[in-house]
């Protein structure tokens, strides 16, 4: 049988381990620390693009938040 205990309190874990060892509850005790999550590979953006070229791109086709939601979600709203 395998039991998993997750805790952030090291003192409580140490106390529990001592108690289990003193009372011979376990033949074998293993402590596995969780692996640190791998951070995503982040790359800097292309700074050569001039964002001013995007200004006014919707001037001939104005958008509303409600219209964007309707286009994305359809009748599911």
N, C-alpha and C positions, 0 to 999 in steps of 0.2 A: 504494500500500500504506500502511496505517496501523498504527502500533505504539503501544501504550499501556503506559506504565510508571507504576506506582503506588508511591510511596515516602513515608515520613515524614521522611527524612533529606535536608534541603535541601542540605547540603554535598556529598553523593554525587551528587545530581541536577545540581548546578552543575559538578562534575568531569566527569560524563558528557557534559553539553552542550558543555563546552569541547573535549573530545576529539572529539566528532562534528563540531564546527565546524572544528577544526584539520585534520581528515582529509577534509573535504569529502564526508562521507557523505550529507548531507541538503541538498536544495535549500531546503527550507522547514521551519522548526521552529516549532511552536506549543506553548505551555504553557497548559493550562487547569486552573485550580484547581477542585476539586470544590465544588459549592454546599453551603452549610450546610443540614443537614436542617431542615425547618420543624417547629417545636415544636407539639405539639397545643394547641388552645385549651382551657385548663383553667378551669372556673368553680367558685367556692366553693359548697358545699352549702347547702341551706336550713336555717339554724340555728333556725328557728322550730318544727321538728318535735321533739317530746319523745321521746327514745329509750326512756324508762322505760315507755312504752306497749307496747313490744315485749317486755318482760320476761315470761317465762312463756308465750310464744305456742305453744310445743311441749309444754306440760305434759300435755295430754291425748293427745298423739300423739308420744311420745318417738322420737328418731332416733338411729341409730348410724352411725358412719362407714361400716361395711360395707353397711348398708342404703342409704345415700345413693349409694355407688359402684354397687351393684347396680341401683338405679333409673336411674342415669345411663348406665351402660355395658351393662346387661343381660347377655347371654351372651358378650359380646366380651372379658370379662376372662380 
